[in-house]
């Protein structure tokens, strides 16, 4: 190799190295930006869920402490009224009783479980029992393992299962829903749900960007818990979810 060729070769190596370093710097910077973007998105999601929970807690407190007692006081005043139209008065009192029950039910449904000091399993069983009493959907809960969770996880998982039950009632045209809770390995909680309704494929709906508010709420809470949700693609009748949540101690 002559002197000129050697100079050209060295210049080529230097230029190639420089271009390679520029490209490497570009990709490293791009990866850092993507990680930062994902972190910001997660922080935004966490803030939105925490804000929503605070708002629900505020509304539940107002229902429980203000509106409920006010309706009860109106009922007490009606009890001491003397009138010849007793049937109308009784109808008013019955309507107020129903309103008080609904307000208390809404307050209990919206407030975090920690307020009522109710274990997660007991609260879920009570909610399922209430659903079963109405007769629109038969919900069966199976606990293969008792999984210990931190309070924030308990509240979010309770909301997720509430939303799944309500979605099943509203959209699935199902008569039964089975919920199974177990432990997968050492550090994962596995929730399996299946109904006998019309069914759909979650991945196709997600890919088409057609998640409704209920599914978006479920997905957001699962993302908040760093979990995952999937449905069985081969399922042609009924909806089946596999939800995995990391267990924190």
C-alpha positions as CSV (number, residue, x, y, z in Angstrom):
1,X,0.0,0.0,0.0
2,X,1.4,3.3,-1.1
3,X,1.6,6.5,0.9
4,X,-1.4,8.1,-0.8
5,X,-3.5,4.9,-0.4
6,X,-2.5,4.7,3.3
7,X,-3.7,8.3,3.8
8,X,-6.9,7.6,2.1
9,X,-7.5,4.4,4.1
10,X,-6.7,6.3,7.4
11,X,-9.1,9.1,6.5
12,X,-11.8,6.6,5.6
13,X,-11.4,4.8,8.9
14,X,-11.5,8.1,10.8
15,X,-14.6,9.3,8.9
16,X,-16.3,5.9,9.4
17,X,-15.5,5.9,13.1
18,X,-16.8,9.4,13.5
19,X,-20.1,8.5,11.6
20,X,-20.4,5.4,13.7
21,X,-20.0,7.3,16.9
22,X,-22.6,9.9,15.8
23,X,-25.1,7.1,14.9
24,X,-24.3,5.4,18.3
25,X,-24.8,8.6,20.2
26,X,-28.1,9.2,18.3
27,X,-29.5,5.7,19.2
28,X,-28.3,6.0,22.8
29,X,-30.0,9.4,23.1
30,X,-33.2,8.0,21.5
31,X,-33.3,5.1,23.9
32,X,-32.9,7.5,26.8
33,X,-35.7,9.7,25.5
34,X,-38.0,6.6,25.1
35,X,-37.2,5.5,28.6
36,X,-37.9,9.0,29.9
37,X,-41.1,9.2,28.0
38,X,-42.3,5.8,29.4
39,X,-41.4,7.0,32.9
40,X,-43.3,10.2,32.4
41,X,-46.3,8.3,31.0
42,X,-46.2,6.0,34.1
43,X,-46.0,8.9,36.5
44,X,-48.9,10.6,34.7
45,X,-50.9,7.4,34.9
46,X,-50.1,7.0,38.6
47,X,-51.1,10.6,39.2
48,X,-54.4,10.2,37.4
49,X,-55.3,7.1,39.3
50,X,-54.4,8.6,42.6
51,X,-56.4,11.7,41.8
52,X,-59.4,9.6,40.8
53,X,-59.2,7.7,44.1
54,X,-59.0,10.9,46.1
55,X,-62.0,12.2,44.2
56,X,-63.9,9.0,44.8
57,X,-63.0,9.1,48.5
58,X,-64.2,12.7,48.8
59,X,-67.5,11.9,47.1
60,X,-67.9,8.8,49.3
61,X,-67.2,10.9,52.4
62,X,-69.8,13.5,51.4
63,X,-72.4,10.9,50.7
64,X,-71.8,9.1,54.0
65,X,-71.4,12.1,56.2
66,X,-73.7,14.7,54.7
67,X,-76.4,13.4,52.3
68,X,-77.1,10.1,54.1
69,X,-77.8,11.7,57.5
70,X,-79.8,14.5,55.9
71,X,-82.1,12.0,54.2
72,X,-82.4,10.1,57.5
73,X,-83.4,13.3,59.3
74,X,-86.1,14.0,56.7
75,X,-87.4,10.5,57.3
76,X,-87.5,11.1,61.1
77,X,-89.5,14.2,60.5
78,X,-92.0,12.4,58.3
79,X,-92.4,9.8,61.1
80,X,-93.9,12.4,63.5
81,X,-96.3,13.9,60.9
82,X,-99.9,13.1,61.4
83,X,-102.0,13.1,58.3
84,X,-105.1,11.5,56.9
85,X,-103.2,10.6,53.7
86,X,-101.2,7.8,55.4
87,X,-100.7,5.9,52.2
88,X,-98.9,8.8,50.5
89,X,-96.8,9.4,53.6
90,X,-95.8,5.8,53.8
91,X,-94.8,5.9,50.1
92,X,-92.6,8.9,50.8
93,X,-90.9,7.2,53.7
94,X,-90.4,4.1,51.6
95,X,-88.8,6.1,48.9
96,X,-86.5,7.9,51.4
97,X,-85.5,4.5,52.8
98,X,-84.5,3.4,49.4
99,X,-82.6,6.6,48.8
100,X,-80.7,6.2,52.1
101,X,-79.8,2.6,51.2
102,X,-78.6,3.7,47.7
103,X,-76.5,6.5,49.1
104,X,-74.9,4.2,51.7
105,X,-74.2,1.6,49.0
106,X,-72.6,4.2,46.7
107,X,-70.5,5.6,49.5
108,X,-69.3,2.1,50.4
109,X,-68.6,1.2,46.8
110,X,-66.6,4.3,46.1
111,X,-64.6,4.5,49.3
112,X,-61.2,2.7,49.8
113,X,-61.5,-0.6,51.6
114,X,-59.1,0.7,54.3
115,X,-61.8,3.1,55.5
116,X,-64.1,0.3,56.5
117,X,-61.3,-1.9,57.7
118,X,-62.7,-4.8,55.7
119,X,-60.3,-7.6,54.4
120,X,-60.1,-7.7,50.6
121,X,-61.6,-11.2,50.5
122,X,-64.5,-10.3,52.7
123,X,-65.3,-7.1,50.8
124,X,-65.2,-9.0,47.5
125,X,-67.5,-11.7,48.8
126,X,-69.9,-9.1,50.1
127,X,-70.0,-7.3,46.8
128,X,-70.5,-10.6,44.9
129,X,-73.3,-11.6,47.3
130,X,-75.0,-8.3,46.6
131,X,-74.7,-8.9,42.8
132,X,-76.1,-12.4,43.2
133,X,-79.1,-11.2,45.2
134,X,-80.2,-9.0,42.3
135,X,-80.3,-12.2,40.1
136,X,-79.0,-10.6,36.9
137,X,-75.7,-12.5,37.1
138,X,-74.5,-15.5,39.1
139,X,-70.9,-14.8,40.3
140,X,-68.8,-17.7,41.7
141,X,-65.5,-16.9,43.5
142,X,-62.8,-19.5,44.0
143,X,-59.8,-18.8,46.2
144,X,-57.1,-21.4,45.6
145,X,-54.5,-19.4,47.6
146,X,-54.7,-16.6,50.1
147,X,-52.4,-13.9,48.7
148,X,-51.2,-11.1,51.0
149,X,-51.3,-7.7,49.4
150,X,-50.4,-4.1,50.4
151,X,-53.4,-1.7,50.8
152,X,-52.9,0.1,47.5
153,X,-52.9,-3.2,45.6
154,X,-56.0,-4.3,47.5
155,X,-57.9,-1.2,46.5
156,X,-56.9,-1.4,42.8
157,X,-57.6,-5.1,42.4
158,X,-61.0,-4.7,44.1
159,X,-61.8,-1.9,41.6
160,X,-60.6,-4.1,38.7
161,X,-62.9,-7.0,39.7
162,X,-65.8,-4.6,40.3
163,X,-65.4,-3.3,36.8
164,X,-65.2,-6.8,35.3
165,X,-68.4,-7.8,37.1
166,X,-70.2,-4.6,35.9
167,X,-68.9,-5.0,32.3
168,X,-70.2,-8.6,32.4
169,X,-73.6,-7.4,33.6
170,X,-73.9,-4.6,31.0
171,X,-72.3,-6.1,27.9
172,X,-71.7,-9.8,28.0
173,X,-75.3,-11.1,28.0
174,X,-74.0,-13.7,30.4
175,X,-75.8,-15.6,33.2
176,X,-72.7,-16.7,35.1
177,X,-69.2,-15.4,35.8
178,X,-66.4,-17.4,37.5
179,X,-63.5,-15.6,39.3
180,X,-60.5,-17.6,40.4
181,X,-57.7,-16.2,42.6
182,X,-54.4,-18.0,43.0
183,X,-50.7,-17.6,43.3
184,X,-48.4,-18.1,40.3
185,X,-44.9,-18.9,41.5
186,X,-43.7,-16.9,44.4
187,X,-44.2,-13.3,43.5
188,X,-47.3,-13.2,41.2
189,X,-51.0,-13.1,41.9
190,X,-53.1,-14.7,39.1
191,X,-56.7,-13.8,38.6
192,X,-58.7,-15.9,36.1
193,X,-62.2,-14.8,35.1
194,X,-64.6,-16.5,32.6
195,X,-68.2,-15.9,31.7
196,X,-70.7,-17.7,29.4
197,X,-71.7,-14.6,27.4
198,X,-71.2,-13.4,23.8
199,X,-67.4,-13.0,24.1
200,X,-64.8,-10.9,22.3
201,X,-61.0,-10.9,21.8
202,X,-59.3,-8.3,24.0
203,X,-56.2,-8.1,21.8
204,X,-58.2,-7.3,18.6
205,X,-60.2,-4.6,20.4
206,X,-57.0,-3.1,21.9
207,X,-55.2,-3.2,18.5
208,X,-58.2,-1.4,16.9
209,X,-58.0,1.2,19.7
210,X,-61.7,0.6,20.6
211,X,-61.3,0.0,24.4
212,X,-64.4,1.4,26.2
213,X,-64.2,3.4,29.4
214,X,-64.6,0.2,31.5
215,X,-61.8,-1.7,29.7
216,X,-59.6,1.5,29.8
217,X,-60.2,1.7,33.6
218,X,-59.2,-2.0,34.0
219,X,-56.1,-1.6,31.8
220,X,-55.0,1.6,33.6
221,X,-55.3,0.1,37.0
222,X,-53.4,-3.0,35.9
223,X,-50.7,-0.8,34.3
224,X,-50.5,1.1,37.6
225,X,-49.8,-2.2,39.4
226,X,-47.2,-3.2,36.8
227,X,-49.3,-6.1,35.9
228,X,-50.6,-7.7,32.7
229,X,-54.0,-8.8,31.3
230,X,-54.7,-11.1,28.4
231,X,-57.7,-12.9,26.9
232,X,-57.8,-16.3,25.2
233,X,-57.7,-15.7,21.5
234,X,-59.3,-19.0,20.7
235,X,-62.2,-18.3,22.8
236,X,-65.4,-17.9,20.7
237,X,-68.0,-17.8,23.3
238,X,-67.7,-15.9,26.6
239,X,-64.9,-13.6,27.9
240,X,-61.9,-15.0,29.7
241,X,-59.2,-12.9,31.3
242,X,-55.9,-13.8,32.8
243,X,-54.6,-11.0,35.0
244,X,-51.2,-11.2,36.6
245,X,-50.2,-8.8,39.4
246,X,-46.7,-8.7,41.0
247,X,-46.9,-9.3,44.8
248,X,-45.3,-6.6,46.8
249,X,-44.4,-6.9,50.5
